[in-house]
Amino acid sequence: MEKLKEYANHRAVLVLYLIIISVLFHGAYDRIFDKKVHLGGDNAGYYILGKSLAQGDGFSSIHNKDKVPGNHFPPGYPTLIAGVMKVFSGKVTTIKAANGFFMWAALMVLFFLFRALTKNIHLSFIACLLAAYNFHLLEYSTIMMSEISFVLFSAISLLLFVLTDFDKVFYKNWKFLLFIVATVFAFYIRTLGISLVISFTLILLFQKRWAYAGTLVVCFFLLALPWQIRSANLGGSPYVKQLLRKNPYRPELGPMEIADWPERFGMNLKRYFALEIANAVIPFETIDYKQCVKQLKKESGVIAIAATAADSLAIKKAEEAKPLTLKEKQVNAAKRGLPGSKVEITSTDYIIAILLLILMAIGLARMKDHRILVGLYLAGTFGILFLWPEAWFGIRFMLPVVPILIMLSLNGLVETPMFIAERLKRKEPWIIAIVIPFVVFFGMKTNLEKRVVELETRAKGIYVSKFKNYFDLASWSSKNLPKDAVIACRKGQLFYLYANRWVTGFRSTLDKEDLIDRLQEQGVTHVVLDQLGYSSTSRYLYPAIKKYPGKFKVIRQLKNPDTYVMKFDYSLDYTGEWENEMKHGKGTFRWENGMSYEGDWMYNKRTGIGKFTWPNKQVFEGEWVDDRRNGQGILYMPDGSKFEGVWTNDVLSGKVKLYDKDGKFKENAIFKNNQKVS
């Protein structure tokens, strides 16, 4: 048996495992590779920043007319994109393929990391296979986003730390110096990497390795400081600002208050526990977050916040609505493009989550080395995630630790019989350490394959109609709009990829005038009114268009669903005072054909004293009632002559004083139905 154990851990087995992981991952990746641009706006943002670096424009938002310095994303992943563009090409498919390479490289590093942590190459092999077939990791390996590169560099950082001999003098320790570089770069890819820095520092302090701890802190501070200074000079991190809002997509709800933090922490904790941790490790089904999170909030007694009358009405309607049956929830999910998804949380979900957490705890406690480091890293990561806005949900944010959770779960399964054998003082059942991981993998393989097929089908499919319309309008804009056009739209970075025209967003404000003024300040020439399903369009942009329709002229429309490109002209339509959403008081209205009215309004009607100008420079100044000239007035003709008289319902009748073009009185005349009769 000892000979068999020796053969099972032979170097040749290790090499064979790495080859198998590489071949199987390449096969799966080739099947699920999606040439289409992902519909999340962030991936287009990363691509744009990488392109900006590659073409020498610095870290700038080149999709904006002003090319404002980029500050929303850290520069690590865009730097990688720029490198790929320089060495290979700037095609979207090339950048996606590079992400696949990062995923493969991460699997290689994770294998050696898991081997170092568990001293079990068979477990490490199966953990990497499960990661290679993991729906979420595969999905993001074909998307231009930073998650996979962060998995790679965080794994490199952890592996280098584990392999470093801390008995050497720190400044002669090349592994430690590489470790610092990898750790800082991981932080520059995702600021969540701060949890790595904190974990490493605490471990070194616990071990009383003062020189190493001090060097790490000082080097990290010096290397991270330039970016922090730059960010501060640009107004601070947008992510931090969003973090401090109750809802980053509803600024009108206001900032977080002290009492809000425990509720946010609790809701995120429940969601990760009930849904995401189990789904990350056992990714057998899609989660319908809309319905599941709604259930969690209801069970937790979370009270929805109303910022508008529409919010209050929606909340009241939801409270009065009859609870949906399971079948009705499934139909609802299918209508939203989530057929077969998880639509409600059951007691089984909690049981699975508890069992998984127990296995992970056992796996962590029974790790051969560095259990405290891994525990600190996980605690720091989830501690940050629990404080993030509830609107930022999904496996995406915990993706970097998913391989570690898989490894811990497997290790828990393997170490449980080992622990029992120790307690019973039996010989270590080492063969179980080999068999269990393989049994787990082949037991899960069928369900994992179903999800791979799901990704494969998605990759071969086309955009849903609402996004197809959106991209078709972007392509149309590329061919038909002026090169200096500035287009305001939702998901502007995505639009830019197809339109190659400057884009900008619209202000998230319920103040329609503020939104319109902001469009003018940004130099917007066109607006896209979409039906992508994001609430900000219907909540902020559409009401402004509805209130000021004259400022927005439809120049291109696609059906099913209706999607528009509109020409924006700030000078047109109404500018002035309002009352109860009606024009009331002093105001000016300008039409596209050159006509304009300036004066008094009463409940959406021209009423009072006002001046009306026609395109031919003919001008009327006088009294108005219900949008018509009624009362005393003067009509100025283009040649300078004028008529002074009384109008009734837009008709000039009775005695009229006529003046010549020099303003001299000419004669008194009698008019009837706008015609001079004597």
C-alpha positions as CSV (number, residue, x, y, z in Angstrom):
1,M,0.0,0.0,0.0
2,E,2.9,2.4,0.7
3,K,4.2,1.7,-2.7
4,L,0.8,2.5,-4.2
5,K,0.7,5.7,-2.2
6,E,4.1,6.7,-3.5
7,Y,3.0,6.1,-7.1
8,A,-0.2,8.1,-6.6
9,N,1.9,11.1,-5.5
10,H,4.6,10.7,-8.2
11,R,5.7,13.8,-10.1
12,A,4.4,12.1,-13.3
13,V,0.9,12.1,-11.8
14,L,1.2,15.8,-11.1
15,V,2.2,16.5,-14.7
16,L,-0.6,14.3,-16.0
17,Y,-3.1,16.2,-13.8
18,L,-2.0,19.6,-15.1
19,I,-2.3,18.3,-18.7
20,I,-5.8,17.0,-18.0
21,I,-6.9,20.3,-16.4
22,S,-5.5,22.2,-19.4
23,V,-7.2,19.9,-22.0
24,L,-10.6,19.8,-20.3
25,F,-10.6,23.5,-19.7
26,H,-9.6,24.3,-23.3
27,G,-12.4,22.0,-24.5
28,A,-15.0,23.6,-22.3
29,Y,-13.8,27.2,-23.0
30,D,-13.8,26.6,-26.8
31,R,-17.4,25.5,-26.5
32,I,-18.6,28.5,-24.4
33,F,-16.5,31.2,-26.0
34,D,-18.9,34.1,-26.8
35,K,-17.8,36.5,-29.5
36,K,-20.6,39.0,-28.5
37,V,-19.9,41.9,-26.2
38,H,-21.3,41.2,-22.8
39,L,-24.4,43.3,-22.0
40,G,-22.9,44.6,-18.7
41,G,-21.6,48.1,-19.3
42,D,-18.5,47.6,-17.1
43,N,-16.8,45.3,-19.6
44,A,-17.1,48.1,-22.3
45,G,-15.6,50.5,-19.8
46,Y,-12.6,48.4,-19.2
47,Y,-12.1,47.9,-22.9
48,I,-12.3,51.7,-23.5
49,L,-9.7,52.4,-20.8
50,G,-7.4,49.8,-22.1
51,K,-7.7,51.2,-25.6
52,S,-7.0,54.7,-24.2
53,L,-3.8,53.4,-22.7
54,A,-2.8,51.5,-25.8
55,Q,-3.2,54.5,-28.1
56,G,-1.4,56.9,-25.8
57,D,-4.3,58.9,-24.4
58,G,-3.5,58.0,-20.9
59,F,-6.0,56.6,-18.4
60,S,-8.9,58.5,-20.0
61,S,-12.6,58.1,-20.8
62,I,-12.1,58.5,-24.6
63,H,-15.7,57.8,-25.2
64,N,-16.5,61.2,-23.6
65,K,-16.0,64.4,-25.6
66,D,-13.9,65.9,-22.9
67,K,-11.8,62.7,-22.4
68,V,-12.0,63.1,-18.7
69,P,-9.5,61.1,-16.7
70,G,-10.7,57.7,-15.7
71,N,-11.4,57.2,-12.0
72,H,-14.2,54.7,-11.8
73,F,-12.1,51.6,-12.3
74,P,-8.6,50.9,-10.9
75,P,-6.0,50.7,-13.7
76,G,-4.8,47.1,-13.3
77,Y,-7.0,45.3,-15.7
78,P,-7.1,48.1,-18.3
79,T,-3.3,47.9,-18.3
80,L,-3.5,44.2,-19.1
81,I,-5.9,44.9,-21.9
82,A,-3.6,47.6,-23.3
83,G,-0.7,45.1,-23.3
84,V,-2.8,42.6,-25.2
85,M,-3.8,45.3,-27.7
86,K,-0.1,46.3,-28.2
87,V,1.2,42.7,-28.6
88,F,-1.8,41.1,-30.5
89,S,-4.8,43.3,-31.5
90,G,-7.6,45.5,-30.2
91,K,-10.4,43.2,-31.3
92,V,-12.9,42.4,-28.7
93,T,-12.5,38.7,-29.3
94,T,-8.8,39.0,-28.7
95,I,-9.3,40.6,-25.3
96,K,-11.9,37.9,-24.5
97,A,-9.4,35.2,-25.5
98,A,-6.8,36.8,-23.2
99,N,-9.3,36.4,-20.3
100,G,-9.5,32.7,-21.1
101,F,-5.7,32.5,-20.9
102,F,-5.8,34.3,-17.5
103,M,-8.4,31.7,-16.4
104,W,-6.2,28.8,-17.5
105,A,-3.1,30.4,-15.8
106,A,-5.2,30.8,-12.6
107,L,-6.1,27.1,-12.7
108,M,-2.4,26.2,-12.9
109,V,-1.5,28.5,-10.0
110,L,-4.4,27.3,-8.0
111,F,-3.3,23.7,-8.4
112,F,0.0,24.4,-6.8
113,L,-1.6,26.7,-4.1
114,F,-4.1,24.0,-3.1
115,R,-1.3,21.4,-3.1
116,A,0.7,23.6,-0.8
117,L,-2.3,24.1,1.5
118,T,-3.6,20.6,1.6
119,K,-0.6,18.4,0.7
120,N,-3.1,16.4,-1.5
121,I,-2.5,16.6,-5.2
122,H,-5.6,14.6,-6.0
123,L,-7.8,17.0,-4.1
124,S,-6.0,19.9,-5.8
125,F,-6.7,18.3,-9.2
126,I,-10.4,17.8,-8.6
127,A,-10.8,21.3,-7.0
128,C,-9.3,22.8,-10.2
129,L,-11.5,20.6,-12.4
130,L,-14.5,21.8,-10.5
131,A,-13.3,25.4,-10.9
132,A,-12.7,24.8,-14.7
133,Y,-16.3,23.6,-15.1
134,N,-17.8,26.1,-12.7
135,F,-20.5,28.0,-14.4
136,H,-19.7,31.4,-12.9
137,L,-15.9,31.2,-13.5
138,L,-16.4,30.0,-17.1
139,E,-18.9,32.7,-17.7
140,Y,-16.6,35.5,-16.6
141,S,-13.6,34.0,-18.4
142,T,-15.2,35.1,-21.7
143,I,-16.2,38.6,-20.5
144,M,-13.9,41.6,-20.6
145,M,-14.0,42.2,-16.9
146,S,-11.5,42.2,-14.1
147,E,-12.7,39.2,-12.0
148,I,-10.7,36.5,-13.7
149,S,-7.4,38.5,-13.8
150,F,-8.0,39.2,-10.1
151,V,-8.4,35.4,-9.4
152,L,-5.1,34.9,-11.2
153,F,-3.0,37.6,-9.4
154,S,-4.6,36.9,-6.0
155,A,-3.7,33.2,-6.4
156,I,-0.2,34.2,-7.4
157,S,0.1,36.4,-4.4
158,L,-1.2,33.7,-2.0
159,L,1.1,31.0,-3.6
160,L,4.2,33.3,-3.3
161,F,3.4,34.0,0.3
162,V,3.0,30.3,1.1
163,L,6.3,29.4,-0.7
164,T,8.4,32.3,0.8
165,D,11.1,31.4,3.3
166,F,10.6,34.1,5.9
167,D,13.8,33.0,7.7
168,K,15.8,34.8,5.0
169,V,16.7,38.5,5.1
170,F,13.7,40.2,3.5
171,Y,15.7,42.4,1.1
172,K,17.5,39.3,-0.3
173,N,14.3,37.3,-0.6
174,W,13.2,37.4,-4.3
175,K,10.0,35.5,-3.7
176,F,8.9,38.0,-1.1
177,L,9.7,40.9,-3.5
178,L,7.7,39.2,-6.2
179,F,4.9,38.6,-3.7
180,I,4.7,42.3,-3.0
181,V,4.5,43.2,-6.7
182,A,1.7,40.5,-7.2
183,T,-0.2,41.7,-4.2
184,V,-0.1,45.4,-5.2
185,F,-1.0,44.6,-8.7
186,A,-4.0,42.5,-7.5
187,F,-5.1,45.6,-5.5
188,Y,-4.8,47.7,-8.7
189,I,-7.0,45.2,-10.5
190,R,-9.7,45.2,-7.8
191,T,-9.6,47.3,-4.7
192,L,-11.1,44.3,-2.9
193,G,-7.4,43.2,-2.9
194,I,-7.0,45.3,0.3
195,S,-8.3,42.2,2.1
196,L,-5.2,40.3,0.9
197,V,-2.9,43.1,2.2
198,I,-4.6,43.2,5.6
199,S,-4.5,39.3,5.9
200,F,-0.8,39.1,5.0
201,T,0.1,41.9,7.3
202,L,-1.8,40.4,10.3
203,I,-0.2,37.0,9.7
204,L,3.3,38.5,9.7
205,L,2.5,40.5,12.8
206,F,1.2,37.3,14.6
207,Q,4.4,35.6,13.6
208,K,6.4,38.5,14.9
209,R,8.1,39.0,11.6
210,W,8.4,42.7,12.1
211,A,10.7,43.5,9.2
212,Y,8.6,41.6,6.7
213,A,5.4,43.2,8.0
214,G,6.8,46.7,7.9
215,T,8.3,46.2,4.5
216,L,4.9,45.0,3.1
217,V,3.0,47.9,4.6
218,V,5.5,50.5,3.5
219,C,5.9,49.1,0.0
220,F,2.1,48.8,-0.4
221,F,1.6,52.4,0.9
222,L,4.2,53.8,-1.5
223,L,3.0,51.9,-4.5
224,A,-0.7,52.5,-3.9
225,L,-0.3,56.1,-2.9
226,P,0.0,57.6,-6.4
227,W,-3.3,56.2,-7.4
228,Q,-5.0,57.4,-4.2
229,I,-3.6,60.9,-4.7
230,R,-4.8,61.0,-8.3
231,S,-8.2,59.7,-7.3
232,A,-8.5,62.3,-4.5
233,N,-7.5,65.1,-7.0
234,L,-10.3,63.9,-9.3
235,G,-12.9,64.2,-6.5
236,G,-12.5,60.8,-4.8
237,S,-13.4,57.3,-5.6
238,P,-16.8,56.9,-7.3
239,Y,-17.1,53.5,-5.7
240,V,-16.7,54.9,-2.2
241,K,-19.4,57.5,-3.0
242,Q,-21.7,54.8,-4.3
243,L,-21.0,52.6,-1.2
244,L,-22.1,55.5,1.0
245,R,-25.5,55.8,-0.7
246,K,-28.6,53.8,0.3
247,N,-28.9,52.8,-3.3
248,P,-26.1,53.7,-5.8
249,Y,-28.7,53.8,-8.6
250,R,-31.2,56.0,-6.6
251,P,-29.3,59.0,-5.4
252,E,-32.5,60.7,-4.4
253,L,-32.9,58.2,-1.5
254,G,-29.9,59.9,0.1
255,P,-26.8,58.8,1.9
256,M,-26.4,55.9,4.4
257,E,-27.2,56.7,8.0
258,I,-25.8,54.9,11.0
259,A,-29.0,52.9,11.5
260,D,-28.8,51.7,7.9
261,W,-25.5,49.9,8.2
262,P,-26.7,47.0,10.4
263,E,-29.7,46.4,8.0
264,R,-27.4,46.4,5.0
265,F,-24.9,44.0,6.6
266,G,-27.7,41.7,7.7
267,M,-29.4,41.6,4.4
268,N,-26.2,40.9,2.5
269,L,-25.3,38.2,5.1
270,K,-28.6,36.5,4.6
271,R,-28.4,36.7,0.8
272,Y,-24.9,35.2,0.6
273,F,-25.9,32.5,3.1
274,A,-29.2,31.6,1.6
275,L,-28.3,31.9,-2.1
276,E,-24.8,32.8,-3.3
277,I,-22.3,30.7,-1.3
278,A,-24.0,27.4,-2.1
279,N,-24.7,28.5,-5.7
280,A,-21.0,29.5,-6.2
281,V,-19.8,26.1,-5.1
282,I,-22.6,24.0,-6.6
283,P,-23.7,26.1,-9.6
284,F,-26.5,23.9,-10.8
285,E,-29.2,26.6,-11.3
286,T,-29.7,30.3,-12.1
287,I,-31.0,32.5,-9.4
288,D,-33.9,34.8,-10.0
289,Y,-32.7,37.6,-7.7
290,K,-35.7,39.8,-8.2
291,Q,-38.0,37.3,-6.6
292,C,-35.6,35.6,-4.1
293,V,-34.3,38.9,-2.7
294,K,-37.9,40.2,-2.5
295,Q,-38.7,37.1,-0.4
296,L,-35.7,37.7,1.8
297,K,-36.6,41.3,2.4
298,K,-40.2,40.4,3.3
299,E,-39.1,37.7,5.7
300,S,-36.6,40.1,7.3
301,G,-39.2,42.9,7.7
302,V,-37.3,45.3,5.5
303,I,-39.4,48.4,4.8
304,A,-39.1,49.8,1.3
305,I,-38.2,53.5,1.0
306,A,-40.5,55.8,-1.0
307,A,-38.9,58.9,-2.6
308,T,-41.7,59.7,-4.9
309,A,-45.5,59.4,-5.2
310,A,-44.9,56.7,-7.8
311,D,-42.7,54.8,-5.3
312,S,-45.5,55.0,-2.6
313,L,-48.0,53.7,-5.1
314,A,-45.8,50.9,-6.2
315,I,-45.1,49.9,-2.5
316,K,-48.8,50.0,-1.7
317,K,-49.7,47.9,-4.7
318,A,-47.0,45.4,-3.8
319,E,-48.3,45.2,-0.2
320,E,-51.9,44.6,-1.3
321,A,-51.0,42.1,-4.0
322,K,-51.8,38.5,-3.5
323,P,-48.6,36.3,-2.9
324,L,-47.6,34.4,-6.1
325,T,-47.7,30.7,-6.2
326,L,-44.6,28.7,-7.1
327,K,-45.9,28.1,-10.6
328,E,-46.8,31.8,-11.0
329,K,-43.2,32.8,-9.9
330,Q,-41.8,30.4,-12.5
331,V,-43.9,31.8,-15.2
332,N,-42.8,35.3,-14.1
333,A,-39.2,34.3,-14.3
334,A,-39.6,32.7,-17.7
335,K,-41.2,35.9,-19.1
336,R,-38.0,37.8,-18.0
337,G,-35.7,35.4,-19.7
338,L,-34.9,33.1,-16.7
339,P,-36.7,29.9,-17.4
340,G,-36.0,27.1,-14.9
341,S,-34.4,29.5,-12.5
342,K,-34.6,29.4,-8.7
343,V,-37.6,31.6,-7.8
344,E,-37.9,31.1,-4.1
345,I,-35.7,30.1,-1.1
346,T,-36.7,27.0,0.7
347,S,-35.6,25.2,3.9
348,T,-33.5,22.9,1.7
349,D,-31.4,25.8,0.6
350,Y,-30.6,26.7,4.2
351,I,-29.8,23.0,5.0
352,I,-27.4,22.8,2.0
353,A,-25.8,26.1,3.0
354,I,-25.3,24.9,6.6
355,L,-23.8,21.6,5.5
356,L,-21.4,23.4,3.1
357,L,-20.3,25.9,5.7
358,I,-19.6,23.0,8.1
359,L,-17.6,21.2,5.5
360,M,-15.7,24.4,4.7
361,A,-15.0,25.0,8.4
362,I,-13.7,21.4,8.7
363,G,-11.7,21.8,5.6
364,L,-10.2,25.1,6.9
365,A,-9.4,23.7,10.4
366,R,-7.8,20.6,9.0
367,M,-5.6,22.3,6.4
368,K,-2.0,21.4,6.8
369,D,-0.7,24.9,6.7
370,H,-1.7,28.6,6.5
371,R,-5.3,28.0,7.8
372,I,-5.3,31.3,9.6
373,L,-4.2,33.2,6.5
374,V,-7.0,31.7,4.4
375,G,-9.5,32.3,7.1
376,L,-8.4,35.9,7.4
377,Y,-8.6,36.4,3.6
378,L,-12.1,35.0,3.5
379,A,-13.3,36.9,6.5
380,G,-11.9,40.2,5.1
381,T,-13.4,39.6,1.7
382,F,-16.9,38.8,3.0
383,G,-16.6,41.5,5.6
384,I,-16.3,44.0,2.7
385,L,-18.9,42.4,0.6
386,F,-21.4,42.5,3.5
387,L,-21.1,46.3,3.6
388,W,-21.6,46.8,-0.1
389,P,-25.0,48.2,-1.4
390,E,-27.6,45.5,-1.6
391,A,-28.1,46.4,-5.3
392,W,-24.6,44.9,-6.0
393,F,-25.7,41.3,-5.8
394,G,-24.6,38.2,-7.6
395,I,-21.7,35.7,-7.6
396,R,-19.6,38.1,-9.5
397,F,-18.4,40.0,-6.5
398,M,-17.3,36.8,-4.5
399,L,-15.9,35.2,-7.7
400,P,-12.2,35.5,-6.6
401,V,-12.8,33.3,-3.5
402,V,-15.0,30.7,-5.3
403,P,-12.0,28.4,-6.0
404,I,-10.9,28.5,-2.4
405,L,-14.5,27.7,-1.2
406,I,-14.5,24.7,-3.6
407,M,-11.2,23.5,-2.2
408,L,-12.3,23.9,1.4
409,S,-15.5,22.0,0.7
410,L,-13.6,19.1,-0.8
411,N,-11.0,19.2,2.0
412,G,-13.8,19.0,4.5
413,L,-15.2,15.9,2.8
414,V,-11.8,14.3,2.7
415,E,-10.7,15.3,6.3
416,T,-14.0,14.2,8.0
417,P,-13.2,10.4,7.7
418,M,-9.6,11.2,8.4
419,F,-10.6,12.9,11.6
420,I,-12.9,10.0,12.6
421,A,-10.1,7.5,12.0
422,E,-7.8,9.6,14.2
423,R,-10.3,9.6,17.0
424,L,-10.8,5.9,16.7
425,K,-7.0,5.5,16.6
426,R,-7.3,3.7,13.3
427,K,-4.8,3.7,10.5
428,E,-5.1,6.8,8.2
429,P,-7.5,5.9,5.4
430,W,-5.3,7.7,2.8
431,I,-7.0,6.0,-0.1
432,I,-10.2,7.9,0.8
433,A,-8.3,11.1,0.3
434,I,-7.9,10.1,-3.4
435,V,-11.3,8.5,-3.9
436,I,-13.6,11.1,-2.4
437,P,-12.7,14.0,-4.7
438,F,-13.1,11.8,-7.8
439,V,-16.5,10.6,-6.6
440,V,-17.6,14.2,-6.0
441,F,-16.5,15.4,-9.4
442,F,-18.1,12.5,-11.3
443,G,-21.2,12.9,-9.2
444,M,-21.5,16.6,-10.1
445,K,-20.3,16.2,-13.7
446,T,-23.7,15.8,-15.3
447,N,-25.2,18.9,-13.7
448,L,-22.0,20.9,-14.4
449,E,-22.2,19.8,-18.1
450,K,-25.8,21.1,-18.3
451,R,-24.6,24.5,-17.3
452,V,-21.7,24.4,-19.8
453,V,-24.3,23.6,-22.5
454,E,-26.3,26.6,-21.3
455,L,-23.3,28.8,-21.8
456,E,-22.6,27.2,-25.1
457,T,-26.2,27.9,-26.3
458,R,-25.9,31.5,-25.1
459,A,-22.7,31.9,-27.0
460,K,-24.3,30.7,-30.2
461,G,-27.4,32.9,-29.7
462,I,-28.1,36.5,-30.7
463,Y,-28.9,39.5,-28.6
464,V,-32.4,39.8,-27.2
465,S,-34.6,42.2,-29.2
466,K,-34.2,45.1,-26.8
467,F,-30.4,45.0,-27.0
468,K,-30.4,44.2,-30.7
469,N,-32.4,47.4,-31.3
470,Y,-30.0,49.3,-29.0
471,F,-26.9,48.1,-30.9
472,D,-28.6,48.6,-34.3
473,L,-29.3,52.2,-33.4
474,A,-25.7,52.6,-32.4
475,S,-24.5,51.2,-35.8
476,W,-27.0,53.5,-37.5
477,S,-25.6,56.5,-35.5
478,S,-22.1,55.6,-36.6
479,K,-23.2,56.0,-40.2
480,N,-25.7,58.9,-40.0
481,L,-24.8,61.2,-37.1
482,P,-22.1,63.9,-37.3
483,K,-18.7,62.8,-36.0
484,D,-18.9,65.5,-33.3
485,A,-22.3,64.2,-32.1
486,V,-22.6,63.7,-28.3
487,I,-25.2,61.1,-27.4
488,A,-26.8,60.7,-23.9
489,C,-27.9,57.2,-23.1
490,R,-27.9,54.4,-20.6
491,K,-25.0,52.0,-21.0
492,G,-23.2,54.6,-23.0
493,Q,-19.9,52.7,-23.1
494,L,-21.6,49.8,-24.8
495,F,-23.3,52.2,-27.3
496,Y,-19.9,53.7,-28.0
497,L,-18.4,50.4,-29.1
498,Y,-20.9,50.3,-32.0
499,A,-21.5,54.0,-32.6
500,N,-18.0,55.3,-32.4
501,R,-19.5,58.6,-31.3
502,W,-19.0,60.4,-28.1
503,V,-21.4,59.4,-25.4
504,T,-22.4,60.6,-21.9
505,G,-25.0,59.7,-19.3
506,F,-27.9,61.6,-18.0
507,R,-28.2,62.8,-14.5
508,S,-30.0,60.5,-12.0
509,T,-32.4,63.2,-10.7
510,L,-36.1,63.6,-10.4
511,D,-35.7,67.3,-11.1
512,K,-36.5,67.3,-14.8
513,E,-35.2,70.8,-15.4
514,D,-31.9,69.8,-13.7
515,L,-31.6,66.8,-16.0
516,I,-32.3,69.0,-19.1
517,D,-29.8,71.7,-18.0
518,R,-27.2,69.0,-17.5
519,L,-27.7,67.7,-21.0
520,Q,-27.1,71.2,-22.3
521,E,-23.9,71.6,-20.1
522,Q,-22.6,68.3,-21.5
523,G,-23.1,69.5,-25.1
524,V,-25.5,66.7,-25.8
525,T,-26.8,66.7,-29.4
526,H,-28.8,63.4,-29.3
527,V,-30.5,61.1,-26.8
528,V,-31.3,57.4,-26.9
529,L,-34.6,56.4,-25.3
530,D,-34.3,52.6,-24.7
531,Q,-36.3,49.8,-23.1
532,L,-33.3,47.8,-21.8
533,G,-35.1,47.3,-18.5
534,Y,-33.0,49.6,-16.3
535,S,-35.2,51.7,-14.1
536,S,-33.1,54.9,-14.5
537,T,-34.4,55.5,-18.0
538,S,-38.0,55.3,-17.1
539,R,-37.5,57.1,-13.7
540,Y,-35.3,60.0,-14.8
541,L,-35.0,60.4,-18.6
542,Y,-38.5,59.6,-19.9
543,P,-40.3,62.0,-17.5
544,A,-38.1,64.8,-18.7
545,I,-38.8,64.0,-22.4
546,K,-42.5,63.8,-21.6
547,K,-42.5,67.2,-20.0
548,Y,-40.4,68.8,-22.7
549,P,-41.3,66.9,-25.9
550,G,-40.3,69.8,-28.2
551,K,-36.7,69.5,-27.1
552,F,-36.5,65.9,-28.4
553,K,-37.2,65.1,-32.0
554,V,-37.4,61.4,-33.0
555,I,-35.0,60.9,-36.0
556,R,-34.8,57.1,-35.8
557,Q,-37.2,54.5,-34.3
558,L,-37.0,50.7,-34.1
559,K,-40.0,48.6,-33.0
560,N,-40.5,45.7,-30.7
561,P,-39.6,47.2,-28.3
562,D,-39.8,50.9,-29.3
563,T,-36.3,52.3,-29.1
564,Y,-35.5,55.8,-30.3
565,V,-32.7,58.1,-31.3
566,M,-33.8,61.7,-30.7
567,K,-32.2,65.0,-31.7
568,F,-31.9,67.2,-28.6
569,D,-32.2,71.0,-28.9
570,Y,-32.1,72.8,-25.6
571,S,-33.4,76.0,-27.2
572,L,-36.7,74.5,-28.2
573,D,-39.9,73.9,-26.2
574,Y,-40.7,75.6,-22.9
575,T,-38.5,77.4,-20.5
576,G,-40.0,79.1,-17.5
577,E,-42.3,78.7,-14.5
578,W,-44.5,75.7,-13.7
579,E,-47.3,74.9,-11.3
580,N,-48.6,71.3,-10.7
581,E,-46.6,70.2,-13.8
582,M,-48.3,72.8,-16.0
583,K,-46.8,75.9,-17.6
584,H,-47.9,78.7,-15.3
585,G,-46.4,82.1,-14.9
586,K,-43.6,83.6,-17.1
587,G,-42.2,81.5,-19.8
588,T,-40.9,81.1,-23.3
589,F,-41.7,78.5,-25.9
590,R,-39.8,78.0,-29.1
591,W,-40.8,75.8,-32.0
592,E,-38.4,74.0,-34.4
593,N,-39.8,76.0,-37.4
594,G,-38.6,79.3,-35.8
595,M,-41.8,80.4,-34.1
596,S,-41.6,81.5,-30.5
597,Y,-43.8,82.9,-27.7
598,E,-42.5,84.8,-24.7
599,G,-44.8,86.0,-21.9
600,D,-47.5,84.9,-19.5
601,W,-48.9,81.3,-19.2
602,M,-51.9,80.0,-17.2
603,Y,-52.3,76.2,-16.8
604,N,-50.6,75.3,-20.0
605,K,-52.3,78.1,-22.1
606,R,-50.8,81.3,-23.4
607,T,-52.9,83.7,-21.2
608,G,-51.9,87.3,-20.3
609,I,-49.4,89.5,-22.0
610,G,-47.1,87.8,-24.5
611,K,-45.0,88.2,-27.6
612,F,-45.3,85.8,-30.5
613,T,-42.7,85.7,-33.3
614,W,-43.1,84.0,-36.7
615,P,-40.2,82.7,-38.8
616,N,-40.6,85.6,-41.3
617,K,-39.9,88.0,-38.4
618,Q,-43.6,89.1,-38.1
619,V,-44.2,89.8,-34.3
620,F,-47.3,90.2,-32.2
621,E,-47.2,91.8,-28.8
622,G,-50.4,92.0,-26.7
623,E,-53.0,90.2,-24.8
624,W,-53.7,86.4,-24.9
625,V,-56.4,84.2,-23.6
626,D,-56.4,80.3,-24.0
627,D,-53.7,80.3,-26.6
628,R,-55.3,82.9,-28.8
629,R,-54.8,86.6,-29.3
630,N,-57.7,88.2,-27.3
631,G,-57.6,91.9,-26.5
632,Q,-55.3,94.9,-27.3
633,G,-52.2,94.2,-29.3
634,I,-49.7,95.3,-31.9
635,L,-48.7,93.3,-35.0
636,Y,-45.2,94.2,-36.4
637,M,-44.6,93.3,-40.0
638,P,-41.2,92.2,-41.4
639,D,-40.8,95.5,-43.3
640,G,-41.2,97.5,-40.1
641,S,-44.8,98.7,-40.4
642,K,-47.3,97.8,-37.7
643,F,-51.0,97.4,-36.9
644,E,-52.4,98.4,-33.5
645,G,-55.9,97.1,-32.6
646,V,-58.0,94.6,-30.9
647,W,-58.1,90.8,-31.6
648,T,-60.8,88.4,-30.7
649,N,-60.0,84.7,-30.9
650,D,-57.0,85.5,-33.2
651,V,-59.1,87.7,-35.5
652,L,-58.4,91.4,-36.0
653,S,-61.6,93.4,-36.4
654,G,-62.7,97.0,-35.7
655,K,-60.7,100.2,-35.7
656,V,-57.0,99.7,-36.4
657,K,-54.2,102.2,-36.4
658,L,-51.7,101.7,-39.2
659,Y,-48.0,102.8,-39.0
660,D,-45.4,102.9,-41.8
661,K,-42.0,101.2,-41.7
662,D,-40.5,104.3,-40.1
663,G,-43.0,104.2,-37.2
664,K,-45.0,107.2,-38.4
665,F,-48.8,107.1,-38.0
666,K,-50.3,106.4,-41.4
667,E,-54.1,106.1,-41.0
668,N,-57.0,104.8,-39.0
669,A,-58.6,101.8,-40.8
670,I,-61.5,99.4,-40.3
671,F,-60.7,95.7,-40.3
672,K,-63.1,92.7,-40.5
673,N,-61.9,89.1,-40.2
674,N,-58.2,90.2,-40.6
675,Q,-59.0,92.1,-43.7
676,K,-59.0,95.9,-44.2
677,V,-62.5,97.0,-45.4
678,S,-62.1,100.8,-45.2
